[in-house]
Amino acid sequence: MATVVVISVDGQDGLWVADLDAGTVVPLPAPKAGGLKVVTDLRATGATVTKGVNVAVTVKSAEAAFSGHYDG
């Protein structure tokens, strides 16, 4: 199972790479070709692309997440 996730947040530019094993999140340079370039282009039109993720929610803070709250 993959432990690296490419993410973005609605209303913000750019992609991020979250390495769940290492506990790191770093910006991903804008892809110039390949599947992530297609995803980036789709995202620019307002599309949401999901593959292999079964839960994704936004929260106001880590404290809110640890308290069981998320933005509705």
C-alpha distances in whole Angstrom, upper triangle without the diagonal:
4,6,9,11,14,17,21,23,26,29,28,28,25,21,19,16,14,13,11,12,15,16,18,18,20,22,21,24,25,23,26,25,22,19,19,23,23,21,23,26,25,25,28,30,28,25,22,19,16,13,10,11,13,15,17,21,23,25,28,27,25,28,28,24,24,27,25,27,26,28,29
4,6,8,11,14,17,20,23,26,25,24,21,17,15,12,11,9,9,10,13,14,15,15,17,18,17,20,21,20,23,22,19,17,16,20,20,18,20,24,23,22,25,27,26,23,20,17,14,12,9,10,13,15,16,19,21,23,26,25,23,26,26,23,23,27,25,26,24,26,27
4,7,10,13,16,19,22,25,23,23,20,16,14,10,8,6,5,6,9,10,11,12,14,16,16,19,21,20,24,23,20,18,17,21,22,19,21,24,24,22,26,28,26,24,21,18,15,13,11,11,13,14,15,18,19,21,24,22,20,23,23,20,21,24,23,24,22,24,26
4,7,10,13,16,20,22,20,20,17,13,10,7,6,4,6,8,9,10,10,10,11,13,12,16,17,17,20,20,18,16,14,18,19,16,17,21,21,19,22,25,24,22,19,16,14,12,11,11,14,15,14,17,18,20,23,21,19,23,23,20,21,25,23,24,22,24,25
4,6,10,13,16,19,17,17,14,10,8,6,5,7,8,11,12,11,11,9,11,12,11,15,15,15,19,18,16,14,12,15,16,14,15,18,18,16,19,21,20,18,15,13,11,10,9,9,12,12,11,14,15,17,20,19,18,21,21,18,20,23,22,22,20,21,22
4,7,11,14,16,14,13,10,7,6,5,6,9,11,14,14,14,12,9,10,9,8,11,12,12,16,16,14,12,9,12,13,10,11,15,15,13,16,18,17,15,13,11,10,10,11,10,14,14,12,14,15,17,20,20,19,23,22,20,22,25,23,23,20,20,22
4,7,10,13,11,11,9,6,5,6,7,11,12,16,16,14,13,10,10,10,9,13,13,13,17,18,16,14,11,13,14,11,11,14,14,11,14,16,15,14,11,10,10,11,12,10,13,12,10,11,11,14,16,17,16,20,19,17,20,22,21,20,17,17,19
4,7,9,7,8,7,5,6,9,10,14,15,19,19,17,15,11,11,10,10,12,12,14,17,18,17,15,12,14,14,11,10,13,12,9,11,14,12,12,10,10,11,13,15,13,15,14,11,11,10,13,15,16,17,20,19,18,21,23,21,20,17,16,17
4,6,6,8,8,8,9,12,13,17,18,21,21,19,17,13,14,12,13,15,15,17,20,21,21,19,15,17,17,13,12,15,14,10,12,14,12,12,10,12,13,15,17,15,16,14,10,10,8,11,12,14,15,18,17,16,19,21,20,17,14,13,14
4,6,8,10,11,13,16,17,20,21,25,25,22,20,17,17,15,16,18,16,18,21,22,22,20,17,17,17,14,12,14,13,9,10,12,9,10,9,12,13,17,19,16,18,16,12,11,9,12,13,16,18,20,19,18,22,23,21,19,15,13,14
4,7,10,12,14,17,19,22,24,27,27,24,22,18,18,16,17,18,16,19,21,23,23,21,18,18,18,16,13,15,14,11,10,12,10,12,12,15,17,20,22,20,21,19,16,14,12,14,14,17,19,22,20,20,24,25,23,21,17,14,16
4,7,9,11,15,16,20,22,25,24,22,19,15,15,12,13,14,13,16,19,21,22,20,17,17,18,15,12,14,14,11,11,13,12,14,13,15,17,20,22,20,22,20,16,15,13,14,15,16,18,21,20,20,23,25,24,21,18,16,18
4,7,10,14,16,20,22,25,24,22,19,15,14,10,11,11,10,13,15,18,19,18,14,14,15,13,10,12,13,10,9,12,12,14,14,15,17,20,22,20,23,21,18,17,15,18,18,19,21,24,23,23,26,28,27,25,21,20,21
4,7,10,13,17,19,22,21,20,16,13,11,7,7,8,7,10,13,15,16,15,11,12,14,11,8,11,13,10,10,14,13,14,14,14,16,18,20,19,22,20,17,18,16,18,19,20,21,24,24,23,26,28,27,25,22,21,23
4,7,10,13,16,19,18,17,14,10,9,6,5,8,7,9,13,14,15,13,9,11,13,10,8,12,13,10,12,15,14,14,13,12,14,15,17,16,19,18,15,16,15,18,19,19,19,23,23,21,24,26,25,24,21,20,22
4,6,10,12,15,14,13,10,7,6,4,5,9,10,12,15,17,16,15,12,14,16,13,12,15,16,14,15,19,18,17,15,14,14,15,16,15,18,17,14,15,14,16,18,17,17,21,21,19,21,24,24,23,20,20,22
4,6,9,12,11,11,8,5,5,6,6,10,12,12,16,17,16,15,12,14,17,14,14,17,18,16,18,21,20,19,17,15,15,15,15,14,17,17,15,16,16,18,20,19,18,22,22,20,21,25,24,24,21,22,24
4,6,9,9,7,6,4,7,9,10,13,15,16,20,20,19,18,15,18,20,17,17,20,21,18,21,24,22,21,18,16,15,15,14,13,16,15,13,15,15,16,18,17,15,19,20,17,18,22,21,21,19,21,23
4,6,5,6,5,6,9,11,12,15,18,18,22,22,20,19,17,20,22,19,20,23,23,22,24,27,25,24,21,19,17,16,15,14,17,16,15,18,18,19,21,19,17,20,22,19,19,23,22,23,22,23,26
4,6,5,7,8,12,14,15,19,21,21,25,25,23,21,19,23,24,21,22,26,25,23,26,28,27,25,22,20,18,17,14,13,15,15,14,16,17,18,20,18,15,19,20,16,17,20,20,21,20,22,25
4,6,8,11,13,17,17,21,23,23,27,27,25,23,22,25,27,24,25,28,28,27,29,32,30,29,25,23,21,19,17,16,18,18,18,20,21,21,23,21,18,21,22,19,19,23,22,24,23,26,28
4,5,9,11,15,16,19,22,23,26,26,25,24,22,25,27,25,25,29,29,27,29,32,31,29,26,24,22,21,19,19,21,20,20,21,21,22,23,21,18,21,23,20,20,23,24,25,24,26,29
4,7,10,14,16,19,22,23,26,27,26,25,22,25,27,24,24,28,28,25,28,31,29,28,25,23,21,21,19,18,19,18,17,18,18,18,20,17,14,17,19,16,16,20,20,21,21,23,26
4,7,10,12,16,19,20,23,24,24,23,20,22,25,22,21,25,26,23,25,28,27,26,23,22,21,21,19,18,20,19,17,18,18,18,19,17,15,18,20,18,18,22,22,22,21,23,26
4,7,9,13,15,17,21,22,22,20,17,20,22,19,18,22,22,20,22,25,23,23,20,19,18,19,18,17,19,18,16,16,16,16,17,15,14,18,19,17,18,22,22,22,20,21,24
4,6,10,13,14,18,20,20,19,16,18,20,18,17,20,21,19,20,24,23,23,21,20,19,20,20,19,22,20,18,19,18,19,19,18,17,21,22,20,22,25,25,25,23,23,26
4,6,9,11,15,17,18,17,14,15,18,16,14,17,19,16,17,21,20,20,19,18,19,19,20,19,22,21,18,19,18,19,20,19,19,23,23,22,24,27,27,26,23,23,26
4,6,8,11,13,14,14,10,12,15,13,11,15,17,15,16,19,19,19,18,16,17,18,19,19,22,21,19,20,19,21,22,22,22,25,26,24,26,29,29,28,25,25,27
4,6,9,12,13,14,11,11,14,13,11,14,17,15,15,19,20,20,19,18,20,20,22,22,25,25,22,23,22,24,25,25,25,29,29,28,30,33,32,31,28,28,30
4,6,9,11,12,9,8,11,11,8,10,13,12,12,16,17,17,17,16,18,19,21,21,25,25,22,23,22,25,26,26,26,30,30,29,31,34,33,32,28,28,29
4,6,7,9,6,5,9,9,8,10,13,13,13,16,18,17,17,16,17,18,20,21,24,25,22,24,24,27,28,28,29,32,32,30,33,35,34,33,30,29,31
4,7,10,8,6,9,11,10,10,14,15,14,17,19,19,19,18,20,20,23,24,28,28,26,28,27,30,32,32,32,36,36,34,36,39,38,37,33,33,34
4,7,7,5,8,10,10,11,13,15,15,17,19,18,19,17,19,19,21,23,26,27,26,28,28,31,33,33,33,37,37,35,37,40,38,37,34,33,34
4,6,5,7,9,10,11,13,15,16,18,19,17,18,15,16,16,18,20,24,25,24,26,27,30,32,33,33,36,36,33,36,39,37,36,33,32,33
4,5,5,6,9,10,11,12,14,16,17,15,14,11,13,12,15,17,20,22,21,23,24,28,30,31,30,34,33,31,33,36,34,33,30,29,30
4,5,5,6,8,10,10,12,14,15,13,13,10,12,12,14,16,19,20,19,21,22,25,27,27,27,31,30,28,31,33,31,30,27,27,28
4,5,5,6,9,10,11,13,15,13,14,12,15,15,18,19,22,23,21,23,24,27,29,29,30,33,33,30,33,36,34,33,29,28,29
4,5,5,6,9,10,11,13,11,12,10,13,14,17,18,21,22,21,23,23,27,29,30,31,34,33,31,34,36,34,33,29,28,28
4,5,5,6,9,10,11,9,9,7,10,11,14,15,18,19,17,19,20,23,25,26,27,30,29,27,30,32,30,29,25,24,25
4,5,5,6,9,10,9,10,9,12,14,17,17,20,20,18,19,19,23,24,26,26,30,29,27,30,32,30,29,25,24,25
4,5,5,7,9,9,11,11,14,16,19,20,23,23,21,22,22,25,27,28,29,33,32,30,33,35,33,31,28,26,26
4,5,5,7,5,8,8,12,14,17,18,20,21,18,20,20,24,26,28,29,32,30,28,32,33,31,29,26,24,24
4,5,5,5,6,7,11,14,17,17,19,19,16,17,17,20,22,24,25,28,27,25,29,30,28,26,23,21,21
4,5,7,10,11,15,17,21,20,23,22,19,20,19,22,24,25,27,30,29,28,31,33,31,28,25,23,23
4,6,9,11,15,18,21,21,23,23,20,21,20,24,25,27,29,32,30,29,33,34,32,29,26,23,23
4,7,10,13,16,20,19,20,20,17,17,17,20,22,24,26,29,27,26,29,30,28,26,22,19,19
4,6,10,13,17,16,17,17,15,16,17,21,23,25,26,29,27,25,29,30,28,25,22,20,19
4,7,10,13,12,14,14,12,13,14,18,20,22,23,26,24,22,26,27,24,22,19,17,17
4,7,10,10,12,13,12,14,16,19,22,23,24,27,25,23,26,28,25,24,20,19,19
4,7,6,9,10,9,12,15,18,21,23,22,25,24,21,24,26,23,22,19,19,19
4,6,8,11,11,15,17,21,24,25,24,27,26,22,25,27,24,24,21,22,21
4,7,9,11,15,18,20,24,24,23,26,25,21,23,25,23,23,21,22,22
4,6,7,11,14,17,20,21,20,22,21,18,20,22,19,19,17,18,18
4,7,10,14,16,20,21,19,22,20,17,19,20,17,18,16,17,17
4,7,10,13,16,17,16,18,16,13,15,17,14,14,12,13,13
4,7,10,14,14,14,17,15,12,15,16,14,13,10,11,12
4,7,10,12,12,14,12,10,13,14,11,10,7,7,8
4,7,9,10,12,10,9,13,13,12,9,6,6,8
4,5,7,9,6,6,10,11,10,7,5,5,9
4,7,8,6,8,11,11,11,9,7,7,11
4,5,5,7,9,10,11,9,9,10,14
4,5,5,6,9,10,10,10,12,16
4,5,5,6,9,9,10,13,16
4,6,5,6,5,7,9,12
4,5,5,5,6,10,13
4,5,7,10,13,16
4,6,9,12,15
4,7,11,12
4,7,9
4,6
4
